[in-house]
Each structure stands twice: as C-alpha cells, then as structure tokens.
Amino acid sequence: MATTTVPIPLLTLAVGTREFGPASVDDTTNAVTLTIDRTVANGLNSKPATTTLEIGVWQSDDNGASWQFRASAGLIGGLYPSNQAGDPYLFSDVQVDLTPGVGRRVKAVTETAGSSVAVSGSLVIA
C-alpha cells in the first residue's frame, strides 16, 4: 500500500471556501487523514470562538469528473482542553475510510467563517 502526503503549507485562509488537491489514490489505498495545526501564528488556538473552520474530505471514483463527500469536522477558534490537565489541542483532524475502486482521487475542502485563519497541515492518503 502506497502512502501519499499532500502538504498544506502555512497560509491564511480568508472567509470562504478553498480546495487542496486533488491527489491520485492508489488502488490499494483505503484511508485518508486531513490534519490542521491549530498552533500556528493567527491559527485556530489564537482566534475567538466566532471563527470557525470546516475541514472535509471528498472522493472521486472517475478521475475527478464528479465528487462525493466522505467526511468533515467543524473546528472552532479558541483554546480547548484535550485532557484532564487542561492542555490545549495542538492539531485537529478528520479521518475517513475510502470506498474501493480504480481511478480514484481525493481532495480536501475548507470553509472558513467569522474571520480569516492561518493553517498548515497535511492530507495523508494511506
């Protein structure tokens, strides 16, 4: 099984929608993980709760002619405890299994609301 990592470089997402990819998916690949670093300057951890970021994964089974939604996660600005000690989340992610097939591609889609937010991260296809 081949693993492909599509880096999401440090950038500021304006309010609105943005796509990353698409990337081809090996026939033996069965999962995708989209990860966002919350700690970058002007990232989610430094924003108020009125700043939101929806991160999603989409799959195509026909080389990108059409796309099917696979999974998403809604992220909220601010510091939120990840454990009983109160340590804040450093990363947010969404993971999903892919449907089998040939001619598959995946892409990440973000939707930002409230205010712009800086992100970096990756889309790992494995």
Secondary structure in CASP SS format (residue, H / E / C, confidence):
PFRMAT SS
TARGET T0000
AUTHOR 0000-0000-0000
METHOD secondary structure of the structure
MODEL  1
M C 1.00
A C 1.00
T C 1.00
T E 1.00
T E 1.00
V E 1.00
P E 1.00
I E 1.00
P E 1.00
L E 1.00
L E 1.00
T E 1.00
L E 1.00
A C 1.00
V C 1.00
G E 1.00
T E 1.00
R E 1.00
E E 1.00
F E 1.00
G E 1.00
P E 1.00
A E 1.00
S E 1.00
V C 1.00
D C 1.00
D C 1.00
T C 1.00
T C 1.00
N C 1.00
A E 1.00
V E 1.00
T E 1.00
L E 1.00
T E 1.00
I E 1.00
D E 1.00
R C 1.00
T C 1.00
V C 1.00
A C 1.00
N C 1.00
G C 1.00
L H 1.00
N H 1.00
S H 1.00
K C 1.00
P C 1.00
A C 1.00
T C 1.00
T C 1.00
T E 1.00
L E 1.00
E E 1.00
I E 1.00
G E 1.00
V E 1.00
W E 1.00
Q E 1.00
S E 1.00
D C 1.00
D C 1.00
N C 1.00
G C 1.00
A C 1.00
S C 1.00
W C 1.00
Q E 1.00
F E 1.00
R E 1.00
A E 1.00
S E 1.00
A E 1.00
G E 1.00
L E 1.00
I E 1.00
G C 1.00
G C 1.00
L C 1.00
Y C 1.00
P E 1.00
S C 1.00
N C 1.00
Q C 1.00
A C 1.00
G C 1.00
D C 1.00
P E 1.00
Y C 1.00
L C 1.00
F E 1.00
S E 1.00
D E 1.00
V E 1.00
Q E 1.00
V E 1.00
D E 1.00
L C 1.00
T C 1.00
P C 1.00
G C 1.00
V C 1.00
G C 1.00
R C 1.00
R E 1.00
V E 1.00
K E 1.00
A E 1.00
V E 1.00
T E 1.00
E E 1.00
T E 1.00
A E 1.00
G C 1.00
S C 1.00
S C 1.00
V E 1.00
A E 1.00
V E 1.00
S E 1.00
G E 1.00
S E 1.00
L E 1.00
V E 1.00
I E 1.00
A C 1.00
END
